[in-house]
Amino acid sequence: MAINPVIWNGIISIYIIIYCISNFKLMQEVFVYIIVAAAIVFLIRKFFFSSKKSSGCNPDCNC
């Protein structure tokens, strides 16, 4: 008994489309995690590791 190749190709095509969409969603999640991690690192560096700039001015001189 032969299987209709149109149906067989249709099933394979549907599987490939679903696989690519799920892979695309996974890549979106990875990008979001990277962006969130970069934002957290930026905020930690900004607030906890303040730069020690000494330009020889007093804080009152408006330099």
MARFI-53118 format. One line per 10 residues: number of its first residue (from 1); their letters; for each residue x, y, z of N, C-alpha, C, O, CB. Coordinates in Angstrom, 1 decimal, always signed. Each point is the difference from the previous one (the first is absolute). Glycine has a CB too. Layout:
% residues N
NUM	A	X Y Z X Y Z X Y Z X Y Z X Y Z ~ ... .
% end
This chain:
% residues 63
1	MAINPVIWNG	+0.8 -1.2 +0.0 -0.8 +1.2 +0.0 +0.9 +1.2 +0.0 +0.8 +0.2 +0.9 -2.7 -1.4 +0.3 ~ +1.7 +2.1 -2.1 +0.8 +1.2 -0.2 -0.6 +1.1 +0.8 -1.2 +0.1 +0.1 +2.0 -0.9 -2.4 ~ +0.1 +1.7 +2.7 -0.4 +1.2 +0.7 +0.0 +1.2 -0.9 +1.0 +0.1 -0.8 -0.1 -1.0 +3.0 ~ -1.9 +1.7 -2.2 -0.1 +1.1 -0.9 +1.2 +1.0 +0.4 +0.1 +0.5 +1.1 -2.7 -0.8 -1.3 ~ +3.5 +0.6 -0.8 +1.1 +0.9 +0.3 -0.4 +1.4 +0.4 +0.8 +0.7 +0.7 +0.6 -2.1 -2.3 ~ -2.5 +1.9 +1.1 -0.4 +1.3 +0.3 -0.3 +0.1 +1.5 +0.3 +1.0 +0.7 -1.3 -0.7 -3.0 ~ +0.3 -1.3 +2.8 -0.4 +0.0 +1.5 +1.3 -0.2 +0.8 +0.2 +0.7 +1.0 -2.5 -1.7 -1.5 ~ +3.2 +0.1 +0.1 +1.3 -0.2 +0.7 +0.8 +1.3 +0.0 +0.5 +0.3 +1.1 -0.5 -2.8 -1.8 ~ +0.1 +3.2 -0.4 +0.8 +1.2 +0.0 -0.7 +1.1 +0.8 +0.7 +0.8 +0.6 +0.2 -1.4 -2.9 ~ -2.2 +0.6 +2.3 -0.7 +1.0 +0.8 +0.2 -0.2 +1.5 +0.2 +0.9 +0.8 -1.9 -0.8 -2.5 .
11	IISIYIIIYC	+1.8 -1.4 +2.2 +0.2 -0.3 +1.4 +1.4 +0.4 +0.3 +0.3 +0.6 +1.1 -1.9 -2.5 -1.1 ~ +2.6 +1.7 -0.8 +1.4 +0.3 +0.2 +0.1 +1.6 +0.1 +0.7 +0.5 +0.8 +0.1 -2.7 -1.9 ~ -1.5 +2.8 +0.2 +0.1 +1.5 -0.1 -0.6 +0.6 +1.3 +0.6 +1.0 +0.5 -0.7 -1.1 -3.0 ~ -1.0 -0.4 +2.9 -0.6 +0.5 +1.3 +0.9 -0.2 +1.1 +0.2 +0.9 +0.9 -2.5 -1.4 -1.8 ~ +3.0 -0.7 +1.0 +1.0 -0.2 +1.1 +1.1 +1.0 -0.1 +0.4 +0.5 +1.1 -1.0 -3.0 -1.1 ~ +1.1 +2.7 -1.2 +1.2 +1.0 -0.1 -0.5 +1.4 +0.4 +0.8 +0.7 +0.7 +0.2 -2.1 -2.6 ~ -2.2 +1.8 +1.5 -0.4 +1.3 +0.4 -0.2 +0.2 +1.5 +0.4 +1.0 +0.6 -1.6 -0.9 -2.8 ~ +0.6 -1.1 +2.8 -0.1 +0.0 +1.5 +1.4 +0.0 +0.7 +0.2 +0.7 +0.9 -2.5 -1.9 -1.1 ~ +3.2 +0.4 -0.3 +1.3 -0.1 +0.5 +0.7 +1.4 -0.1 +0.7 +0.4 +1.0 -0.5 -2.9 -1.5 ~ -0.3 +3.2 -0.6 +0.7 +1.3 -0.2 -0.7 +1.0 +0.9 +0.7 +0.9 +0.5 -0.1 -1.5 -2.9 .
21	ISNFKLMQEV	-1.9 +0.6 +2.5 -0.6 +1.0 +0.9 +0.4 -0.2 +1.4 +0.3 +1.0 +0.7 -2.3 -0.9 -2.3 ~ +2.1 -1.4 +2.1 +0.4 -0.2 +1.4 +1.4 +0.4 +0.1 +0.4 +0.5 +1.1 -2.0 -2.4 -0.9 ~ +2.5 +1.7 -1.2 +1.4 +0.4 +0.1 +0.1 +1.5 +0.0 +0.8 +0.6 +0.7 -0.1 -2.7 -1.9 ~ -1.6 +2.8 +0.5 +0.0 +1.5 -0.1 -0.4 +0.5 +1.4 +0.5 +1.0 +0.5 -1.1 -1.0 -2.9 ~ -0.4 -0.6 +3.0 -0.4 +0.4 +1.4 +1.1 -0.2 +1.0 +0.2 +0.9 +0.8 -2.6 -1.4 -1.4 ~ +3.1 -0.5 +0.4 +1.2 -0.3 +0.9 +1.0 +1.1 -0.1 +0.6 +0.5 +0.9 -1.0 -3.0 -1.0 ~ +0.7 +2.9 -1.2 +1.0 +1.0 -0.2 -0.5 +1.4 +0.5 +0.8 +0.7 +0.6 +0.0 -2.0 -2.6 ~ -2.1 +1.6 +2.0 -0.5 +1.2 +0.6 +0.2 +0.0 +1.5 +0.4 +1.0 +0.5 -2.1 -0.9 -2.4 ~ +1.5 -1.3 +2.5 +0.2 -0.1 +1.4 +1.5 +0.2 +0.4 +0.3 +0.7 +1.0 -2.3 -2.2 -0.8 ~ +2.8 +1.0 -1.0 +1.5 +0.1 +0.3 +0.4 +1.5 -0.2 +0.7 +0.5 +0.9 -0.3 -2.8 -1.7 .
31	FVYIIVAAAI	-0.9 +3.0 -0.2 +0.3 +1.4 -0.2 -0.6 +0.8 +1.2 +0.7 +1.0 +0.5 -0.7 -1.3 -3.0 ~ -1.2 +0.0 +3.0 -0.5 +0.8 +1.1 +0.8 -0.3 +1.2 +0.2 +1.0 +0.8 -2.5 -1.2 -1.8 ~ +2.7 -1.0 +1.3 +0.9 -0.3 +1.2 +1.3 +0.8 -0.1 +0.5 +0.5 +1.0 -1.6 -2.8 -0.8 ~ +1.7 +2.4 -1.4 +1.2 +0.7 -0.2 -0.2 +1.5 +0.3 +0.8 +0.6 +0.7 +0.0 -2.3 -2.4 ~ -1.9 +2.2 +1.2 -0.2 +1.5 +0.2 -0.3 +0.3 +1.4 +0.5 +1.0 +0.6 -1.4 -0.9 -2.9 ~ +0.1 -1.0 +3.0 -0.2 +0.2 +1.4 +1.2 -0.1 +0.9 +0.2 +0.8 +0.9 -2.5 -1.7 -1.3 ~ +3.2 -0.1 +0.1 +1.2 -0.1 +0.7 +0.9 +1.2 -0.2 +0.7 +0.5 +0.9 -0.8 -3.0 -1.2 ~ +0.2 +3.0 -1.0 +0.8 +1.2 -0.2 -0.6 +1.2 +0.7 +0.8 +0.9 +0.5 -0.2 -1.8 -2.8 ~ -1.9 +1.1 +2.4 -0.6 +1.1 +0.7 +0.3 -0.1 +1.5 +0.3 +1.0 +0.7 -2.1 -0.9 -2.4 ~ +1.8 -1.3 +2.3 +0.3 -0.2 +1.4 +1.5 +0.3 +0.3 +0.3 +0.7 +1.0 -2.1 -2.4 -0.9 .
41	VFLIRKFFFS	+2.7 +1.2 -1.0 +1.4 +0.4 +0.2 +0.2 +1.5 -0.1 +0.8 +0.5 +0.8 -0.2 -2.8 -1.8 ~ -1.3 +2.9 +0.1 +0.2 +1.5 -0.2 -0.5 +0.7 +1.3 +0.7 +0.9 +0.5 -1.0 -1.1 -3.0 ~ -0.8 -0.2 +3.0 -0.5 +0.6 +1.2 +0.9 -0.2 +1.2 +0.2 +0.9 +0.9 -2.5 -1.1 -1.8 ~ +2.8 -1.0 +1.1 +0.9 -0.3 +1.1 +1.3 +0.8 -0.1 +0.4 +0.6 +0.9 -1.3 -2.9 -0.8 ~ +1.4 +2.4 -1.3 +1.3 +0.8 -0.2 -0.3 +1.5 +0.2 +0.9 +0.7 +0.5 -0.1 -2.4 -2.1 ~ -2.0 +2.1 +1.2 -0.3 +1.4 +0.2 -0.2 +0.4 +1.4 +0.5 +1.1 +0.5 -1.5 -1.1 -2.7 ~ +0.3 -0.8 +3.0 -0.3 +0.4 +1.4 +1.0 -0.5 +1.0 +0.1 +0.6 +1.1 -2.5 -0.6 -1.8 ~ +3.0 -1.2 +0.5 +0.8 -0.6 +1.1 +1.5 +0.3 -0.3 +0.8 +0.0 +1.0 -2.5 -1.7 -0.6 ~ +2.1 +1.8 -1.6 +1.4 +0.2 -0.3 +0.2 +1.4 -0.6 +0.2 +0.2 -1.2 +0.2 -2.7 +0.8 ~ -0.6 +3.5 +1.2 +0.1 +1.4 -0.5 +1.4 +0.3 -0.4 +1.0 -0.4 +0.7 -2.9 +1.1 +0.7 .
51	SKKSSGCNPD	+2.1 +0.1 -2.5 +1.3 +0.3 -0.4 +0.6 +1.1 +0.9 -0.7 +0.8 +0.5 +0.0 -1.4 -2.9 ~ +2.0 +0.5 +2.6 +0.7 +0.9 +0.8 +0.8 +1.0 -0.8 +1.2 -0.2 -0.2 -1.1 -1.6 +2.0 ~ -0.8 +2.8 -2.3 +0.6 +1.0 -0.8 +0.6 +1.1 +0.9 -0.8 +0.6 +0.8 -0.8 -1.1 -2.8 ~ +2.9 +0.7 +1.9 +0.5 +1.1 +0.8 +0.6 +1.0 -1.0 +1.1 -0.2 -0.5 -0.6 -1.3 +2.6 ~ -1.2 +2.6 -2.3 +0.5 +1.0 -0.9 +0.7 +1.2 +0.7 +0.3 +1.0 -0.6 -2.1 -1.7 -1.0 ~ +1.9 +0.6 +2.9 +0.7 +1.0 +0.8 -0.9 +1.2 +0.3 +0.4 +1.0 +0.4 +1.6 -1.6 -1.4 ~ -3.3 +0.4 +0.9 -1.0 +1.0 +0.3 -0.7 -0.3 +1.3 -0.2 -1.1 +0.3 -0.1 +1.6 -2.8 ~ -0.2 +0.6 +3.1 -0.9 -0.2 +1.1 -1.4 -0.3 -0.5 -0.3 +0.3 -1.1 +1.7 +1.3 +2.5 ~ -2.2 -2.3 -0.6 -1.4 -0.2 -0.5 -0.8 +1.2 -0.2 -1.1 +0.0 -0.6 +1.2 -2.2 +1.8 ~ +0.3 +3.4 -0.6 -0.7 +1.2 +0.0 +0.3 +0.9 -1.2 -0.7 +1.0 -0.3 +0.5 -1.1 +2.7 .
61	CNC	+1.3 -0.2 -3.2 +0.5 +0.9 -0.9 -0.7 +0.0 -1.4 +0.3 +0.8 -0.9 +1.9 -1.0 +2.1 ~ -3.1 -0.8 -1.4 -0.7 -0.1 -1.3 +0.9 -0.2 -1.2 -0.2 +0.6 -1.0 -1.6 +0.8 +2.0 ~ +2.8 -2.2 -0.9 +0.9 -0.3 -1.1 -0.6 -1.0 -0.9 +0.6 -0.4 -1.1 +1.4 +0.9 +2.5 .
% end
